[in-house]
Amino acid sequence: MEVILRDDLPKLGRRGEVVTVKDGYARNFLFPRKLALPATPGNRQQIEQEKAAHARREAKEVSDADALAGMLADVTLTISAKAGESDQLFGSVTAMDIAEALAVKGYNIDKRKVELEEPIKTIGEYQVPLRLHRDVTATVKVNVTRES
């Protein structure tokens, strides 16, 4: 069955694409969750109009994310935490801690956009990537220091 995707779906396709899927997958998963529409001529026209509106919205989001990435390029965060003698932290610095430190500086970044592979567990200086948009990634310098 041919369907038109209404959202980006990993391993299936991007928004607005016409893809072929099994009938049961379309009926039982995609249609009830409003992730796809049947590929009829009327739905194709509707999707084309939505695509144009989405492209305009997407362009604005990318430009906003680029501007924010430019501002974040020279931001350095200092996070102090309790640490032992061998510079091991008693606990760790997580994405939530980084998002809160950014909020203190005036940048409201969701913790899910902070791309830490694993929590920071030692004192030091780290480059932490922030995924501001699908196509825009910024890097923030994080200094983890010993709490006095």
DRENGUNU-425129 format. One record per residue: x, y, z of N, C-alpha, C, O in turn; residue number from 1. Coordinates in steps of 0.001 Angstrom, whole numbers. Example, Ala and Ser with C-alpha at 12.3 -4.5 7.8 and 13.67 -1.06 7.14 Angstrom:
% DRENGUNU-425129
+---------+---------+---------+---------+---------+---------+---------+---------+---------+---------+---------+---------+-----+
:    n.xx :    n.yy :    n.zz :   ca.xx :   ca.yy :   ca.zz :    c.xx :    c.yy :    c.zz :    o.xx :    o.yy :    o.zz :   i :
+---------+---------+---------+---------+---------+---------+---------+---------+---------+---------+---------+---------+-----+
:   13190 :   -5690 :    7800 :   12300 :   -4500 :    7800 :   13200 :   -3300 :    7800 :   14236 :   -3319 :    8465 :   1 :
:   12850 :   -2250 :    7080 :   13670 :   -1060 :    7140 :   12900 :      30 :    7870 :   13409 :    1138 :    8039 :   2 :
+---------+---------+---------+---------+---------+---------+---------+---------+---------+---------+---------+---------+-----+
This chain:
% DRENGUNU-425129
+---------+---------+---------+---------+---------+---------+---------+---------+---------+---------+---------+---------+-----+
:    n.xx :    n.yy :    n.zz :   ca.xx :   ca.yy :   ca.zz :    c.xx :    c.yy :    c.zz :    o.xx :    o.yy :    o.zz :   i :
+---------+---------+---------+---------+---------+---------+---------+---------+---------+---------+---------+---------+-----+
:     851 :   -1166 :       0 :       0 :       0 :       0 :     903 :    1236 :       0 :    1894 :    1296 :     728 :   1 :
:     551 :    2199 :    -810 :    1297 :    3449 :    -848 :     683 :    4437 :     130 :    -532 :    4631 :     160 :   2 :
:    1549 :    5062 :     935 :    1095 :    6060 :    1898 :    1986 :    7294 :    1780 :    3118 :    7225 :    1301 :   3 :
:    1442 :    8422 :    2231 :    2181 :    9668 :    2274 :    2505 :    9942 :    3739 :    1603 :   10012 :    4574 :   4 :
:    3786 :   10095 :    4050 :    4201 :   10315 :    5434 :    3898 :   11743 :    5873 :    4153 :   12694 :    5135 :   5 :
:    3355 :   11886 :    7070 :    3048 :   13201 :    7628 :    4115 :   13662 :    8599 :    4082 :   14801 :    9066 :   6 :
:    5066 :   12782 :    8909 :    6128 :   13087 :    9852 :    7387 :   12352 :    9418 :    7307 :   11391 :    8653 :   7 :
:    8548 :   12787 :    9893 :    9787 :   12058 :    9639 :    9784 :   10797 :   10473 :    9589 :   10854 :   11687 :   8 :
:    9997 :    9663 :    9839 :   10055 :    8394 :   10543 :   11389 :    7724 :   10229 :   11707 :    7495 :    9062 :   9 :
:   12172 :    7408 :   11261 :   13456 :    6755 :   11001 :   13250 :    5423 :   10294 :   12302 :    4694 :   10585 :  10 :
:   14126 :    5119 :    9384 :   14135 :    3871 :    8607 :   12942 :    3722 :    7666 :   12773 :    2672 :    7047 :  11 :
:   12104 :    4772 :    7551 :   10963 :    4677 :    6638 :   10991 :    5812 :    5624 :   10867 :    5566 :    4425 :  12 :
:   11153 :    7050 :    6083 :   11201 :    8168 :    5161 :   10976 :    9488 :    5856 :   10796 :    9557 :    7072 :  13 :
:   10990 :   10543 :    5047 :   10809 :   11893 :    5568 :    9405 :   12385 :    5284 :    8678 :   11793 :    4487 :  14 :
:    9039 :   13446 :    5924 :    7727 :   14056 :    5797 :    7432 :   14367 :    4328 :    8263 :   14952 :    3634 :  15 :
:    6249 :   13976 :    3860 :    5810 :   14274 :    2511 :    6193 :   13240 :    1469 :    5728 :   13324 :     332 :  16 :
:    7016 :   12277 :    1813 :    7420 :   11258 :     853 :    6309 :   10216 :     686 :    5551 :    9938 :    1614 :  17 :
:    6237 :    9656 :    -508 :    5315 :    8547 :    -768 :    6136 :    7267 :    -655 :    7103 :    7065 :   -1389 :  18 :
:    5730 :    6402 :     288 :    6452 :    5151 :     504 :    5471 :    3978 :     421 :    4266 :    4146 :     608 :  19 :
:    6001 :    2811 :     142 :    5187 :    1603 :      89 :    5426 :     805 :    1363 :    6563 :     489 :    1711 :  20 :
:    4326 :     482 :    2056 :    4404 :    -295 :    3297 :    3375 :   -1419 :    3228 :    2502 :   -1427 :    2360 :  21 :
:    3490 :   -2348 :    4139 :    2511 :   -3438 :    4226 :    1165 :   -2861 :    4664 :    1116 :   -1884 :    5411 :  22 :
:      75 :   -3472 :    4194 :   -1270 :   -2989 :    4511 :   -1528 :   -2947 :    6016 :   -2076 :   -1967 :    6520 :  23 :
:   -1144 :   -3982 :    6725 :   -1395 :   -4050 :    8165 :    -639 :   -2981 :    8924 :   -1171 :   -2407 :    9874 :  24 :
:     608 :   -2698 :    8519 :    1402 :   -1661 :    9163 :     744 :    -301 :    8995 :     699 :     502 :    9928 :  25 :
:     235 :     -54 :    7795 :    -443 :    1220 :    7538 :   -1732 :    1319 :    8346 :   -1963 :    2318 :    9027 :  26 :
:   -2575 :     286 :    8275 :   -3873 :     318 :    8965 :   -3751 :     336 :   10478 :   -4485 :    1059 :   11151 :  27 :
:   -2824 :    -457 :   11021 :   -2762 :    -648 :   12466 :   -1802 :     285 :   13191 :   -1939 :     492 :   14397 :  28 :
:    -829 :     854 :   12472 :     141 :    1702 :   13149 :     148 :    3135 :   12615 :     -38 :    4083 :   13378 :  29 :
:     360 :    3293 :   11313 :     542 :    4635 :   10752 :    -744 :    5465 :   10756 :    -726 :    6618 :   11186 :  30 :
:   -1847 :    4903 :   10290 :   -3098 :    5667 :   10213 :   -3654 :    6046 :   11585 :   -4021 :    7206 :   11771 :  31 :
:   -3737 :    5133 :   12555 :   -4289 :    5531 :   13862 :   -3459 :    6605 :   14564 :   -4010 :    7430 :   15294 :  32 :
:   -2151 :    6605 :   14353 :   -1283 :    7598 :   14989 :   -1141 :    8861 :   14147 :    -387 :    9766 :   14504 :  33 :
:   -1865 :    8927 :   13028 :   -1843 :   10056 :   12109 :    -420 :   10383 :   11623 :     -52 :   11547 :   11464 :  34 :
:     367 :    9318 :   11391 :    1711 :    9466 :   10871 :    1738 :    9403 :    9352 :    2737 :    9765 :    8732 :  35 :
:     638 :    8943 :    8748 :     584 :    8809 :    7296 :    -861 :    8904 :    6826 :   -1806 :    8749 :    7601 :  36 :
:   -1000 :    9164 :    5525 :   -2306 :    9208 :    4858 :   -2250 :    8278 :    3646 :   -1171 :    8043 :    3102 :  37 :
:   -3387 :    7750 :    3218 :   -3382 :    6976 :    1975 :   -2961 :    7883 :     810 :   -3273 :    9074 :     807 :  38 :
:   -2266 :    7329 :    -159 :   -1737 :    8111 :   -1278 :   -2802 :    8316 :   -2350 :   -2699 :    7747 :   -3437 :  39 :
:   -3826 :    9125 :   -2060 :   -4861 :    9467 :   -3032 :   -4519 :   10818 :   -3652 :   -3739 :   11575 :   -3074 :  40 :
:   -5091 :   11141 :   -4827 :   -4789 :   12441 :   -5447 :   -5138 :   13638 :   -4543 :   -4396 :   14618 :   -4498 :  41 :
:   -6254 :   13554 :   -3835 :   -6632 :   14651 :   -2941 :   -5644 :   14817 :   -1794 :   -5284 :   15939 :   -1438 :  42 :
:   -5209 :   13707 :   -1219 :   -4235 :   13764 :    -130 :   -2881 :   14256 :    -622 :   -2158 :   14932 :     109 :  43 :
:   -2538 :   13914 :   -1869 :   -1269 :   14395 :   -2431 :   -1270 :   15918 :   -2543 :    -260 :   16559 :   -2253 :  44 :
:   -2402 :   16508 :   -2963 :   -2491 :   17970 :   -3041 :   -2394 :   18590 :   -1651 :   -1693 :   19582 :   -1452 :  45 :
:   -3095 :   18003 :    -703 :   -3064 :   18522 :     667 :   -1637 :   18476 :    1225 :   -1187 :   19424 :    1868 :  46 :
:    -947 :   17393 :     982 :     417 :   17240 :    1481 :    1350 :   18240 :     811 :    2257 :   18760 :    1460 :  47 :
:    1146 :   18518 :    -469 :    1986 :   19505 :   -1155 :    1833 :   20882 :    -507 :    2817 :   21601 :    -331 :  48 :
:     599 :   21248 :    -153 :     382 :   22531 :     534 :    1047 :   22520 :    1904 :    1673 :   23504 :    2298 :  49 :
:     916 :   21417 :    2630 :    1558 :   21310 :    3942 :    3073 :   21344 :    3814 :    3758 :   21899 :    4673 :  50 :
:    3604 :   20748 :    2737 :    5051 :   20747 :    2504 :    5577 :   22172 :    2347 :    6619 :   22523 :    2900 :  51 :
:    4844 :   22988 :    1587 :    5273 :   24369 :    1375 :    5282 :   25136 :    2697 :    6227 :   25869 :    2986 :  52 :
:    4235 :   24967 :    3493 :    4176 :   25646 :    4789 :    5278 :   25124 :    5710 :    5896 :   25897 :    6442 :  53 :
:    5518 :   23831 :    5674 :    6549 :   23243 :    6520 :    7938 :   23741 :    6103 :    8793 :   23976 :    6957 :  54 :
:    8162 :   23900 :    4803 :    9457 :   24392 :    4320 :    9719 :   25805 :    4819 :   10839 :   26133 :    5212 :  55 :
:    8677 :   26650 :    4802 :    8852 :   28015 :    5322 :    9168 :   27983 :    6818 :   10067 :   28680 :    7287 :  56 :
:    8417 :   27163 :    7560 :    8635 :   27045 :    9004 :   10031 :   26497 :    9297 :   10722 :   26973 :   10198 :  57 :
:   10428 :   25499 :    8530 :   11738 :   24867 :    8697 :   12868 :   25863 :    8457 :   13852 :   25879 :    9198 :  58 :
:   12731 :   26692 :    7425 :   13752 :   27688 :    7120 :   13898 :   28677 :    8281 :   15012 :   29068 :    8630 :  59 :
:   12782 :   29077 :    8869 :   12838 :   29992 :   10003 :   13492 :   29331 :   11203 :   14302 :   29956 :   11888 :  60 :
:   13148 :   28062 :   11470 :   13739 :   27341 :   12602 :   15246 :   27178 :   12417 :   16003 :   27309 :   13379 :  61 :
:   15690 :   26892 :   11190 :   17118 :   26731 :   10934 :   17848 :   28052 :   11141 :   18932 :   28078 :   11725 :  62 :
:   17263 :   29142 :   10668 :   17930 :   30437 :   10838 :   17983 :   30822 :   12316 :   18985 :   31373 :   12773 :  63 :
:   16918 :   30540 :   13069 :   16938 :   30805 :   14515 :   17985 :   29944 :   15212 :   18703 :   30425 :   16089 :  64 :
:   18073 :   28681 :   14828 :   19051 :   27777 :   15435 :   20470 :   28211 :   15097 :   21356 :   28129 :   15948 :  65 :
:   20704 :   28673 :   13865 :   22025 :   29176 :   13482 :   22410 :   30386 :   14323 :   23550 :   30497 :   14775 :  66 :
:   21462 :   31288 :   14533 :   21736 :   32475 :   15347 :   22066 :   32074 :   16784 :   22993 :   32616 :   17386 :  67 :
:   21309 :   31131 :   17326 :   21564 :   30659 :   18689 :   22913 :   29954 :   18770 :   23630 :   30108 :   19758 :  68 :
:   23266 :   29187 :   17750 :   24561 :   28499 :   17730 :   25698 :   29513 :   17718 :   26728 :   29302 :   18357 :  69 :
:   25515 :   30599 :   16999 :   26526 :   31660 :   16991 :   26714 :   32278 :   18366 :   27838 :   32572 :   18774 :  70 :
:   25615 :   32475 :   19076 :   25714 :   33039 :   20424 :   26335 :   32046 :   21407 :   27060 :   32443 :   22319 :  71 :
:   26051 :   30759 :   21220 :   26566 :   29741 :   22140 :   28022 :   29381 :   21877 :   28647 :   28713 :   22701 :  72 :
:   28571 :   29809 :   20749 :   29927 :   29416 :   20381 :   30957 :   29877 :   21408 :   31932 :   29167 :   21654 :  73 :
:   30765 :   31043 :   22010 :   31752 :   31543 :   22960 :   31258 :   31489 :   24406 :   31744 :   32240 :   25251 :  74 :
:   30305 :   30616 :   24696 :   29802 :   30445 :   26055 :   30629 :   29366 :   26750 :   30853 :   28284 :   26207 :  75 :
:   31077 :   29686 :   27966 :   31782 :   28717 :   28795 :   31000 :   28554 :   30086 :   30716 :   29532 :   30778 :  76 :
:   30657 :   27334 :   30401 :   29929 :   27039 :   31628 :   30897 :   26490 :   32662 :   31773 :   25687 :   32342 :  77 :
:   30733 :   26926 :   33893 :   31524 :   26383 :   34986 :   30572 :   25706 :   35955 :   29673 :   26338 :   36509 :  78 :
:   30780 :   24430 :   36148 :   29942 :   23652 :   37048 :   30848 :   23102 :   38139 :   31828 :   22412 :   37860 :  79 :
:   30508 :   23414 :   39384 :   31312 :   22894 :   40489 :   30586 :   21724 :   41132 :   29368 :   21736 :   41312 :  80 :
:   31376 :   20712 :   41471 :   30814 :   19499 :   42072 :   31802 :   18955 :   43092 :   32999 :   19233 :   43023 :  81 :
:   31296 :   18189 :   44024 :   32156 :   17563 :   45024 :   32979 :   16483 :   44350 :   32481 :   15710 :   43532 :  82 :
:   34276 :   16449 :   44722 :   35166 :   15473 :   44103 :   36138 :   14922 :   45136 :   36426 :   15565 :   46146 :  83 :
:   36631 :   13735 :   44870 :   37613 :   13101 :   45736 :   39016 :   13546 :   45380 :   39205 :   14441 :   44557 :  84 :
:   40002 :   12915 :   46007 :   41404 :   13272 :   45797 :   41876 :   12997 :   44374 :   42719 :   13730 :   43858 :  85 :
:   41360 :   11973 :   43739 :   41814 :   11617 :   42391 :   40965 :   12276 :   41308 :   40877 :   11762 :   40193 :  86 :
:   40348 :   13395 :   41622 :   39521 :   14175 :   40695 :   38293 :   13427 :   40200 :   37695 :   13828 :   39202 :  87 :
:   37908 :   12360 :   40867 :   36664 :   11662 :   40563 :   35526 :   12387 :   41273 :   35643 :   12721 :   42453 :  88 :
:   34436 :   12631 :   40570 :   33282 :   13299 :   41161 :   32484 :   12333 :   42015 :   32391 :   11143 :   41711 :  89 :
:   31905 :   12863 :   43094 :   30956 :   12083 :   43884 :   29602 :   12272 :   43205 :   28822 :   13134 :   43611 :  90 :
:   29323 :   11494 :   42202 :   28139 :   11665 :   41367 :   28614 :   11967 :   39961 :   29663 :   11476 :   39542 :  91 :
:   27861 :   12766 :   39227 :   28263 :   13094 :   37866 :   27566 :   14366 :   37409 :   26606 :   14824 :   38029 :  92 :
:   28062 :   14924 :   36320 :   27435 :   16079 :   35678 :   26650 :   15538 :   34492 :   27217 :   14922 :   33590 :  93 :
:   25347 :   15773 :   34502 :   24466 :   15202 :   33481 :   23984 :   16287 :   32519 :   24303 :   17466 :   32672 :  94 :
:   23215 :   15860 :   31537 :   22635 :   16798 :   30570 :   21724 :   17801 :   31272 :   21648 :   18962 :   30869 :  95 :
:   21035 :   17359 :   32317 :   20149 :   18264 :   33042 :   20955 :   19367 :   33738 :   20535 :   20524 :   33756 :  96 :
:   22108 :   19011 :   34308 :   22955 :   20008 :   34958 :   23441 :   21046 :   33946 :   23486 :   22239 :   34246 :  97 :
:   23801 :   20593 :   32764 :   24270 :   21505 :   31721 :   23130 :   22405 :   31251 :   23333 :   23601 :   31041 :  98 :
:   21936 :   21841 :   31085 :   20774 :   22644 :   30672 :   20437 :   23687 :   31738 :   20083 :   24816 :   31401 :  99 :
:   20542 :   23326 :   33013 :   20276 :   24289 :   34084 :   21321 :   25394 :   34101 :   20984 :   26557 :   34323 : 100 :
:   22603 :   25046 :   33867 :   23655 :   26059 :   33817 :   23439 :   27004 :   32639 :   23699 :   28202 :   32749 : 101 :
:   22970 :   26475 :   31525 :   22649 :   27337 :   30373 :   21469 :   28242 :   30692 :   21454 :   29400 :   30275 : 102 :
:   20474 :   27734 :   31430 :   19310 :   28543 :   31800 :   19722 :   29694 :   32702 :   19161 :   30785 :   32604 : 103 :
:   20688 :   29470 :   33574 :   21182 :   30540 :   34445 :   21816 :   31645 :   33604 :   21700 :   32826 :   33931 : 104 :
:   22481 :   31258 :   32528 :   23100 :   32244 :   31626 :   22093 :   32876 :   30667 :   22443 :   33790 :   29919 : 105 :
:   20841 :   32399 :   30680 :   19809 :   32994 :   29839 :   19475 :   32240 :   28572 :   18731 :   32751 :   27734 : 106 :
:   20002 :   31040 :   28405 :   19719 :   30227 :   27221 :   18809 :   29073 :   27640 :   19223 :   28201 :   28404 : 107 :
:   17589 :   29066 :   27149 :   16654 :   27986 :   27488 :   16797 :   26860 :   26472 :   16188 :   26880 :   25402 : 108 :
:   17613 :   25886 :   26835 :   17864 :   24725 :   25987 :   17302 :   23506 :   26712 :   17581 :   23299 :   27893 : 109 :
:   16516 :   22707 :   26009 :   15957 :   21501 :   26590 :   17072 :   20499 :   26852 :   18014 :   20393 :   26067 : 110 :
:   16966 :   19760 :   27960 :   18017 :   18798 :   28312 :   18159 :   17693 :   27278 :   19227 :   17091 :   27170 : 111 :
:   17106 :   17409 :   26514 :   17199 :   16378 :   25483 :   18045 :   16818 :   24299 :   18451 :   15989 :   23485 : 112 :
:   18315 :   18119 :   24196 :   19145 :   18616 :   23105 :   20627 :   18574 :   23446 :   21472 :   18759 :   22570 : 113 :
:   20950 :   18330 :   24721 :   22346 :   18194 :   25139 :   22772 :   16768 :   24832 :   22204 :   15816 :   25367 : 114 :
:   23767 :   16619 :   23974 :   24162 :   15293 :   23509 :   25404 :   14795 :   24242 :   26495 :   14750 :   23674 : 115 :
:   25231 :   14427 :   25491 :   26305 :   13798 :   26255 :   26241 :   12303 :   26007 :   25193 :   11688 :   26202 : 116 :
:   27344 :   11713 :   25582 :   27337 :   10270 :   25373 :   27186 :    9539 :   26697 :   26470 :    8542 :   26795 : 117 :
:   27873 :   10052 :   27716 :   27738 :    9516 :   29066 :   28004 :   10663 :   30030 :   28686 :   11621 :   29667 : 118 :
:   27485 :   10588 :   31242 :   27677 :   11682 :   32196 :   29155 :   11933 :   32493 :   29974 :   11015 :   32445 : 119 :
:   29478 :   13169 :   32797 :   30852 :   13559 :   33110 :   31136 :   13147 :   34551 :   30378 :   13495 :   35456 : 120 :
:   32223 :   12409 :   34768 :   32514 :   11875 :   36099 :   33850 :   12321 :   36655 :   34218 :   11917 :   37759 : 121 :
:   34594 :   13149 :   35915 :   35871 :   13636 :   36417 :   35971 :   15133 :   36205 :   35275 :   15709 :   35369 : 122 :
:   36849 :   15751 :   36978 :   37084 :   17189 :   36858 :   37858 :   17431 :   35567 :   38740 :   16652 :   35204 : 123 :
:   37517 :   18520 :   34877 :   38226 :   18851 :   33652 :   37405 :   19768 :   32764 :   36363 :   20291 :   33159 : 124 :
:   37909 :   19943 :   31555 :   37247 :   20800 :   30571 :   36737 :   19917 :   29439 :   37467 :   19073 :   28921 : 125 :
:   35487 :   20119 :   29064 :   34840 :   19263 :   28072 :   34152 :   20110 :   27017 :   33680 :   21212 :   27298 : 126 :
:   34100 :   19584 :   25799 :   33326 :   20179 :   24711 :   32036 :   19373 :   24601 :   32072 :   18183 :   24290 : 127 :
:   30901 :   20013 :   24852 :   29622 :   19307 :   24854 :   28792 :   19777 :   23661 :   28511 :   20970 :   23548 : 128 :
:   28392 :   18867 :   22767 :   27563 :   19259 :   21620 :   26096 :   19433 :   22013 :   25563 :   18689 :   22838 : 129 :
:   25462 :   20424 :   21407 :   24032 :   20684 :   21588 :   23378 :   20585 :   20227 :   23777 :   21290 :   19300 : 130 :
:   22378 :   19721 :   20084 :   21654 :   19597 :   18821 :   20477 :   20557 :   18883 :   19434 :   20243 :   19457 : 131 :
:   20656 :   21738 :   18283 :   19634 :   22774 :   18312 :   18545 :   22518 :   17285 :   17397 :   22926 :   17459 : 132 :
:   18924 :   21838 :   16214 :   17997 :   21518 :   15127 :   18566 :   20288 :   14438 :   19717 :   19925 :   14682 : 133 :
:   17801 :   19657 :   13602 :   18263 :   18460 :   12903 :   19554 :   18739 :   12142 :   20417 :   17866 :   12049 : 134 :
:   19696 :   19950 :   11595 :   20855 :   20299 :   10780 :   21849 :   21203 :   11492 :   22905 :   21493 :   10930 : 135 :
:   21556 :   21662 :   12710 :   22401 :   22638 :   13392 :   22857 :   22072 :   14737 :   22045 :   21696 :   15583 : 136 :
:   24177 :   22023 :   14909 :   24754 :   21576 :   16168 :   25733 :   22641 :   16655 :   26560 :   23134 :   15889 : 137 :
:   25630 :   22989 :   17937 :   26544 :   23943 :   18546 :   27363 :   23208 :   19596 :   26957 :   22152 :   20082 : 138 :
:   28515 :   23769 :   19945 :   29363 :   23168 :   20964 :   29571 :   24182 :   22079 :   29856 :   25354 :   21832 : 139 :
:   29421 :   23707 :   23310 :   29599 :   24553 :   24484 :   30750 :   23992 :   25303 :   30881 :   22778 :   25464 : 140 :
:   31587 :   24894 :   25820 :   32692 :   24471 :   26663 :   32188 :   24386 :   28099 :   31593 :   25334 :   28610 : 141 :
:   32428 :   23249 :   28747 :   32002 :   23024 :   30135 :   33228 :   22749 :   30980 :   33963 :   21793 :   30731 : 142 :
:   33450 :   23598 :   31991 :   34528 :   23376 :   32958 :   33917 :   22794 :   34212 :   33056 :   23408 :   34842 : 143 :
:   34366 :   21613 :   34568 :   33914 :   20981 :   35799 :   35020 :   21198 :   36824 :   36157 :   20765 :   36633 : 144 :
:   34667 :   21881 :   37924 :   35654 :   22225 :   38946 :   35285 :   21584 :   40270 :   34163 :   21119 :   40468 : 145 :
:   36252 :   21569 :   41166 :   36049 :   21024 :   42500 :   35291 :   22050 :   43338 :   35632 :   23233 :   43349 : 146 :
:   34265 :   21584 :   44037 :   33486 :   22447 :   44912 :   34327 :   22741 :   46149 :   34897 :   21835 :   46757 : 147 :
:   34397 :   24026 :   46512 :   35241 :   24390 :   47660 :   34514 :   24264 :   48978 :   35092 :   24535 :   50031 : 148 :
+---------+---------+---------+---------+---------+---------+---------+---------+---------+---------+---------+---------+-----+
